[in-house]
Amino acid sequence: MNTVARETANNYLNRDLSWVEFNWRVLEEAQDPTTPLLERVKFLSIVSSNLDEFMSVRVAGIKDQLKAGYTKKDFTGYTPAGLFKRIMKRSAKMVGEQYKTFRDIVRQLAKEDILFSDYEDLNQTQRKAMDEYYHEIVFPVLTPMAVDQARPFPLVHTQALYLAVLLMKEGDDPEDEPYFAIVQVPSNLSRYIPIPGRTNSKKHEFILMEELIEHHIQTLFSGYIPLSVHGFRLTRNADLSLNEEGAEDLLEEIETQLRKRRWGDPVRLEVQKGIHPYALTQLMEEFEISENIFEIDGPLDLTYFMKLAGSLQGYEHLRYKPIEPEYPAELDDTDDLFQKLRQQDVLVYHPYESFDAVTDFVCQAAYDPQVLAIKMTLYRVSGNSPLIQALARAAESGKQVTVVVELKARFDEERNIAWARKLEQSGCHVVYGLVGLKTHAKITLVVRQEADGLRRYVHVGTGNYNDNTAKLYTDVGLFTSHKVIGEDASALFNEVTGYSAPHNWKAFGVAPTDMKDKLFEKIRREAKHAAEGKPARIIAKFNALSNQDMVDVLYEASQAGVKIDLVVRGVCCLRPGVPGLSEHITVRSVVDRFLEHSRIFYFENGGEPEVYIASADWMTRNLTRRVELMCPVVDKNIQQSLIRILQLSWEDNVKARQLMPSGLYERVKASGEPPLRSQFEAMRISSWKALAQEV
């Protein structure tokens, strides 16, 4: 049975294989000749960083199962051994295609006078400059580390770049076993080094750090003859094993586990093509790794491309035109956001509308003498977040400030620990969430004393409170002073920070207590309406769908006749378009300039539509192991704007791909209608709220 036939025989697509297909779609953006060249460079870098995280978390978990002898099939029909084999085969093919794309992009960059040169290609003046740079800047930082009986193999840091060096002494028999050493390529120096220009040249020329070190390797091993120098890079298991129940101090426990991450089990070994067999054997034996070894035909670790693409000056024609986010029109004509929010709810759509509105909301609350309390969840914040500073000022001025900081936000743990300590020093009440659960909800509550009593103002978002990613991700946020939403917001913070019995949510759906049940109830209501001949439809936009129960209830609704349109950026375990199972379900994915990140759910409800925004994807972890929030949108005009956002994504026929029953994706092609690129259409519209009028 061929692969497609085998996969189609199962009602579900595998989560990890679906993720690999998502990263292929990112790679396609790097390959697309219509994408500006330096933007293609960025996409190529994203492919690498995505794969790094996938290997260090998902593949690491599969390897743990293999080590434990686990052989049970998952609900998609794969054993850990079978899944690992399939992932490796598909990933190796993708990496090969990635480096083929890299070589093509390098050729295209050369045509634009951006060159990567070998040391041997430099003229005498350039060589002299690079020699001076090496001896003055690089050499003092390098540490040659020999491996022999007296000096055991040093710690190799995860995802750091190293050189494996084989040496012999003068007069040694070439047949003797060579000496082995490693050298770490400094990560605190630029990976790409500018080369002084040739006479009358306007070219930007670079040499890679490892190339420069390799040429001067003999300076590190005087008295020895270098036989071979090749790069290698190790990826370790980066998943933290927290004992939250037994930890007296969660912050200290996470700090301890972060240190242990350096010694995580090896998961993947990348080596430079042509590496000496003896050097490869030494690495394999030391890391106890015999599979998941990638031989790379090009520079290891293309994540450095991201910084390069951003640092080059004078190449604006090779980039997307800068976007200037608009300040929300509803809030632009007032100095008092609270007065405006008493009158109406306001929707903000990032990055087309500015994150400054969120910052201003918190800053105004911090300075307003009538504000008594500010409560906020923080999952991932930027390196110099103005929100942190505003919260600190509010606490210092005597306001009650409560911040739920999620210390377990993967790869942002250290930054969040630093913010937590800063906030505590300012007098904020810092809470680390609930044992065993990540707090992923995005919500801010402001309690204000007004003439007619206390009033609650709430911001609920689909994305993190991060002013940097708000320029790169598409997310929506809702400002409201709706009484019931405010009451639910207070109850949510009370549950997270104190001891409270499960609340009977009037507006919110909250995971892990009732969000899943509420979604099931709404999906089944659509099925009931379809059976009764009433209008029934579901449109949902989110990042991933992997919960089996959720997939099954969608299958049930499809079989009842509900038309279901899903815009799923990444992982999707649902197999659409299968007769008798899912023929009424269509799944599309949009990968474009911005990372699609908003979660919006629409239910037809027999002609009385309901629209929600949420922090949660339809994954098991979101529905059962995280504190998540789903909030109704009451304002009819805002409902219409959100529906139009869904429609735009669905109508995209330039950057959208449709998931086929086989599990593969095919580009959506315009059939008679003009090209529509949803993100560019969103930028084109001068006022986002005008979308409501176009529905």
N, C-alpha and C positions, 0 to 999 in steps of 0.2 A: 504494500500500500504506500503510495507516495505521501509526502509530507502534508500537502494541502488536504488530501482525502482523509488522512489520519486525524488532522486537527478538526476538520469539519464534522467528524464523527462524534465529537464531544460538543455539548451545548455551551461550553464556556471557553473563553480564551485565557491563556495563562497571564497572570499579572506581570511577571518579569519579562517574558517574551514580548508582551505588549509594550513594556517600557523600552525595550531595545528598538522596537518599531518607531516609537516616538523620537528616539535619538536619531534614527535614520531621517526622520522628517526635518529635524534641525540641520542635519548634514546637507540635506537637499537645498536648504537656504544658502549654505556656503557654496554650493555648486551652481546656484541659479545665476546666469549671466546678467539678468536684469536687476539683481541686487547690487548696490554700489560696492566697489571693490573692498574698501576698508570695513564695510559692514559684513562682507563675506568672511573677512579675516576674523571678526568678532564671533560669528556663528561657528567657525572652525574651532575657536577657543572654547566656546560653550559646549561643543560636542565632547571635548576632552574633560572639562570640569564635571559635566554630567556623568561621564563614564567613571571618573575617579570616585564620585560619591556612590554610584551604583555598585562598583566593585567593593568598596570599603564597608558597605552596609548590607545590601541585598545579597550579593554573591558571598560575602563573608558569612551571612546567616545560613546559606545553603551548605557551605563548607562545614559549618558547625554541625549541621544535621548529618552530613556524610561521616564526620568524625565520630558521631554518637551512634552510628549504625542504623539511622532512621531510614526505613524503606517504604513507609506508607505513602500512597498516592494522595496528592491534594485534590481539591474538587474539580480541577481542570484535567485530571488524569495523569499527572506527572509525578514520578518518584523524584527525590532529590538528585539521584545519580543521573536519571534521564534528563532532568531539567538542566543540571549543570553542564552536561555534554552539549545540549542544544544551545544554551546561552553562549558557551565558548565558541561554538562553530559560527553562530550568527555575529557575535561580537568581533571575532577575528576578521570576518569578511568586512564588517563595517570599518574597522581600523585600517584595513588595507585600502578601502575606498577613501577613507579620510586622508591618508597620506598621498594618495593619488591626487586628491583635490588640493592638498597642500602644495604639491609640486606645480600644479597648474596655476594656483594663486601666486606663488613666488615668481613664475614666469610673467604673469600679468603685472605684478608689482614692479618688475624690472623695466617693463615698458613705460611705467610711470616714474622711472628714475629712483625707485626704492629697491636697493639691492642688498643681498646677503652674500658676503664674499668669503672665500677660504683664504687663509693666511698666505698660501703660495701665490695667490692672484694679486697680492698687493704690490705696489711699487715700493721703491727703496724708502722714500719719505714716509709712506704710510706704515711700513714695517717698523721703522724707527719709532714712530709715535705709539704703535701698539706695544712694542717692546718696553717703552718707558711706562706705559699704563700698566702693563703686567707687573713690572718690577716695583713700581711705586705704590700701586693700589691693590693688585690682586695677590701677589706673592706673600705679603705679610699676613694675609688672612687665611691662606691655605694651610692645611695640616695633613701631611702624608701619614697614612695609618697602615703599617705593615701587619701582616697576618702570618704568625709562625708559632712554634711551640711556646715561646715565652710571651707572645702577645696575641691573646685571643681575638676573635673577630669582633670589631667594635660595633656598637649599636648603630644600626642603619635606620634613620628616621623615615617615617611613612611619607611617600610622595616627594621626597627630596631627590635631587639629581646627584649621582655619584659617577666617578670614573673607576673602572676596574683596570688595574695596571699590572702587567706581567714584566718581570725584569730578570736579567742575568748579570753575573759579574764578568768582567773581562777575563778571558782565559778559560771560562767554564765550558764544558762540553754542551753544545746545543741540544743534545739529547737528554741532558739532565733536567729534573723537575725545576721549573722556573720559580722565582720568588713572586709572591702575590701581595698586592697592597691596594688600598682604595683611597680615593681623594674625594671629599665632598665639594661640589661646585657651590660656591657661596650663594646663599639665597638672599643675603642682604645687600648684594651688589646687582646692578642691572644685568639681566641675562643677555641683552643685546647691546653691544658697545658701538657707539658711533665712530666711524673711521674718518679722519680728516679728508676733505674732498681733494680730488685730483685737480690739477691746474685748470682754471676756467670751467670747472664742472659744477653743475647745480644739483647733482645727484645726492641722495641720502643713502649712505653706504654703512652697513653694519657687519660686525663679526660676532658670532655667538661666543659667550664666555667659555664654554667647554672646548671650543675650537682653539681659543687662545691658550688655555691651560695645556691642552694636549700638545701643542707645538713647543711649549716650554717645560714639558714634563720632566726633562732631565735636570732642571734646577731643583727639583724636590728630592732627587735620588742620586746624589753625587757618588761617583764610583760604580754606578750600575748602568747597564745598557737597557733602555726600554725596548721590549719586544712587541707589545701591543697595548693600546689604550682604547677602551670602549666604554660608552655610557651605560648605566643601568639605573633602574628606579623601582622601588618596592612599594606596594600598597598593602597596608595592614588593616586588620579588622578595627573599625572605628566606632563600633556600637558600644555604648556604655552599659555595664552590668551594675545597676544601682540596687542597693539594699535599702530601699526607702523606709521600710518598716523598722529595720534595726538601726537606722542612722539617727544619732542624737542631733546632729546638725546637718541638714540636707546640703547646705552650701559647702561645708567642709567635705562631705562625702563626694560631691561632684568634683571638687578640686582634686581629691585623691584619685578618682577614676580618670580624670583628664590626664594626670601624670601617667597612669597605667596605659593610656591609649598609645603612648609611644612604644610600648612593648606588645601591642596587639599581634595576634597570629598573622603571619604572611598570607596574603590572599592572591596577589598578582605580582608577577615579575616582568618588567619590560626591559629588554636589552637591545642595544644597538645592533643593527644588521651586520653580520660578519664578525661578531664577537668570538674571540679565541675559545675553542672547545674547553681548554683547561680552566679558563676564567669562568665560563658558564657552569662547569661542573662544581667549582668552588662555591659559587653563589647558590646553586640548587641544593647542595649539601648543607650549607649553612642555614638556609631558610627553610629547609625540608619541604621543598616545593618541586613537584615533578610535572605538574600540569598548570594550565593558566599562565603559560609563559608566552609573551608576545615579542616577536623579533621585529623591530621597528626600522623601516627603511626611511630614515629621516631623523630630525631632532626629536629627542624624547620630550614629552610634556609640552604640548602646544598651548597650554593655558597662558603662557607668557605673551602670546599674540594679542591678548585683550589689551594689555598695557601699551603695547607698541601701537596698536590701531588708534588708541586715544591720545598718544603723545606726539604723533607726527603733526607738524605745523604746515599750513599752506596747501592742504589737500582736501579742501571742503567739497570739491567736485566728486570726490570718491566716497562721500558720506551722505547719509540722509540729511535733508535740510533740517536744521534745528526746529524743534516744536516749542512754541511759546504757550504754555498752558494759560487758559483764561481764568480769571478769578470769577467764581460763581456770580452771575448777574444779580441774583436775588439778595446777595450779601454785600455786593460791591457799593451800594448806595447808602450804607449805614455805618455808623461808628459803634452801634450797639447791636451786636449779634443776637443777644437775648431778646431784645425787643422784636426783632424780625422773626425769631423762632417762636415767639408767642403767637405770632399771626399765621405762620405757615411752616410746613415741613420743607426741607431743602435737600435735594439730591446732588451729590458731587461725583463726577465720573473722571477718574484719573487714568492716564496722564493728561487727558485733553483739558481737564479743569484742574486748577492748582491745589496742591496739598496745603498751601498756605492757609486755606480756610480752616483746616483742622488745627494747624498750629495756632492761628489767631483765636480759635474757640478756647483752647486750653490756656493761652496766654491771657486772654481777657478775663477768664475765670480766676486766674492766679492773682490778678491785680484788683479785681472787682471787690470792694469792701462788703457787698451784699452776699457774696458767695461764701457759704459756710463749709462746704466740703467738695472735694474732687476725688473721684474714684476711677481707676483706669487699669486696663490690662496691657501688659507689654510682653510681646513674644519675640520679635526681632526689631531692634531700633538701629538707627544709623550711628556712625562713629562719633558724631558731634551733634547729637540730637537736641534741637531747641525745645522739644517737649520735656526732656529730662531737666533742663535748666528752668523751665517754667514751673514744673512740679516742685522743684527744690525751693524756688522763690515763694511759692504759695505756702509751703510748710513753714518756711522761715518767718512768714508774716502772720502765722498763727492759725491758718486754715487747717482743717482736718483733711489730710491727703493720704489716701490709701492706694498703693500700687501693687498689683499682682504681677510679679515678675516671674516668667517661666524660665527657670534655670536650665531646663532640659531641652531647650531649643537646639537641635543638633547643629554642631559646628559654630554656634554662637554662644556656647556656654560661658566661655571666659569673659566675653564682652558683657553679657548679662550679669555676671557676678560683680564686675566692676561697677555697673550702673546701680545694682542693688545696694552696694556699700555706699556709693555716693548719695543715693536717696535717703538711706538710713541716717547718714551723717547730717543731712539737712533737716531731719525731723519727720520724714515721711514714715508712715506705717508700711513696711514692706512685707508682703506675704508671698510665699513660694508655691502657693497652690495646694492641691489635694494629693495625698499619697497615692501613687499608682496612676495618676492622671496628669496629662499635660494640659495646661490651660491655653487653649488656642483661640478662644473667643476674642473678638476685637470690639471693645466697647469702652466708652467713657461716660461717666455720670457726673453731672454738676448739680449740686443742691444749692438753691439760691433763696434768700429771704426777700419776699416781695410784699407789696402793700396788702395783697389779699391772702397772704400766707406763703408757705414754702412751695416752691415749684421746682420740678426736676427737668433738666435738659440732658438729652442723650445723643451721643453719636455712636452709630453702629456701622461697622465696615466689613468688607470682605477680605481686606488685605491688612498687612501689618502697619503699625504706626511708625513708618520709616520714610522720611522725606526723600531719601535717595531712590529707593525702589519704587516709590510712587511716580517717579519720572520714567520708569522702565516697564512697569507692570500695568495692565488694565485692571482697575478695581473700582467698585462703587462704594459710596458711603452715604448714610442717611442721618441728617440732623432733625431732631424732633423734640417737641415738648408734650407729646401725646401722654395723657395721664396714665393710661394702663401700661404703656411701654415703660414709662418712668417707674411705676410700681414694680414691674417685673425686673427692671434693671437693679433696683435696690435689693430685691429678693435674691437676685443672682449673686451680687457681691456678698450678701450675708451668708449664702451657702458656701461660697469659696473661702471666705475669711474666718467664719465662725462655725458654731454648731447650730444647724437649722434642719428641721424635718423637710423632706422633699416638698417643694413649693408646687401649688396647683397653678401652673403657668396660664395666664389669661391671654397673652399675646405671643410670647416666645415659644419656640421649640428648643429644648436644651439637651445636649448630649452630655453624659451617657444615659440620662434618665428617661426622656420621652421623645427626643427628636426623631429617632428611627420609627417609633410607633406612629407619630404624627404624619410622617412622610408616607408610611404604609397606608394609613387611613385615607389620605388624600388621593393616593394612587388607586386604591380600591374603590373610592367614591367615583373616580373617573370611569372605572370599569363598569360600575353599577349604572352610571348615567348612559354609557354607550349601549348597554344591554336594554335600557329603557328608551332608546332612540333620542336621548337628549344630547346636546353638544358636549363632546368629550375630547379633550386634548391635553397633552403635557409637553411643555418645552422647558428644558433645563440646561443650564450652562454651568460647568464646573471643571475641575482639573483631572479627576480620576474617578473611575467606577470599578470597584473590585470586591464589594461585599456580596457574597453569594445570595443571601436572602433578598437583598435589594434587586439583584439581577432577576431572581425568580419572580418577584412580585411585578416587575416590569413585563416579564414574559406573560404573566397572567393577564395583565391589562391589555397587552397586544392581542392576545387570543380573544379577549372580549370585544375587540374592535376599536380600542383607543389608539388614535394616531399619536405617536411619541417621537419627538425630534430632540436629540441630545447633541449638544456641542461639548465634546470632551477633549480637552487639550492633549492629555497624555494617556495614561493607562486606561484601558477599557476591557473588562472581562466579559462583557455582554457580546454575544454574536448576533448581529442584526440581520434582517432579511431572510431568515430561515422559514420556509413554508410550514405553517402549522405551529410555529413557535414564536417567531418574532417578525413576521412579514410586515407589521405596521410600525416597526421601529427603524429609524434611520439615525446613524451616528456620523458626525463630522468633526473634524479637528482643524483648527486654524493656528498655523505657526507663521508668525510675521515679525515685523520690526519690534513690537512690544510683546512681552510675555503675557498671554491671556490668563488672567488670574481670578476674575470675578465669578462669584457663585450666585446665580439668579434662577429662581424656580417659578414657573407659571403653570397654574391649573385652571382649566376652562370652567369647571364647576357648574355645568349646566347653563351657561350663559351669564354667570355672575363670577367673573374671574378673580382669582386670588394670586397675588405676586409676593414673593419672599426674597430677601437677600440673606446670605449666610456666610459663616466662616468655614463651613464644613464641606468637604468633598464626600462622595458616597462610597467611602472606603470603610473597612472594618475598624481601623484605628480611630477614624473621626467619629464614628457612630457609637463606639463602645469603650474607647480608652482615652478620650480627650473631653475636656470641657469645651463644648462648641455651642454656637448660638445661631438660631434661625429667627429672623425678625420679619413680621408682616409689614407690607407697605400699604398704608391706608389711603393716602392722598391719590385721587384718581389720575391727576396729571402726571404724577411721578410714576404711577403704574404704567401709564402709556409710554413714558420715556424708557422704562426698563423693558417693556415689550418690544420697543423699536430696537433697543440694543440687541435683544435676542434675535430679532428678524434680520438685522444687519449681518450678524455673525452667520446666520443660516443662509443668507443669500450670497455670501462671498463666493465668487467663482474664479478668483485669482490665487488666493493663498489657502483655500480650504481643500482638505482631502476627505474622502468618504470611506468609511470602514466597510469592507466587503465581508460576506459570510466566511470567506477563507481566512480572515484575520489580517489580510493585507489591506493597504490603503491605496486608493486611486485618486488622482487630482480631480476636483470638480471642474468641469469645463462648461463654459458659456455656450448654451445652445440657442442661438438667436438673440438673446438679450445682451445688452452691453456689459463690458467687464465691470465688476463691482468688487473692490478691495475694501473690506469692512473697516479696517483701521484707518486707511487713507480717507474713506468717506466720513468717518468720525472727525478727522482733522479738518476736512473741508467745510463742515457745517460750522458757521460762525458762532452760533449759540446752541449748545447741546440740547437745551430745553425745546428748541424748535422741532426736535424729533417727534415730540408728542403730537405735533400738528400734522406730521406726515403719515401717521398710522391710519 
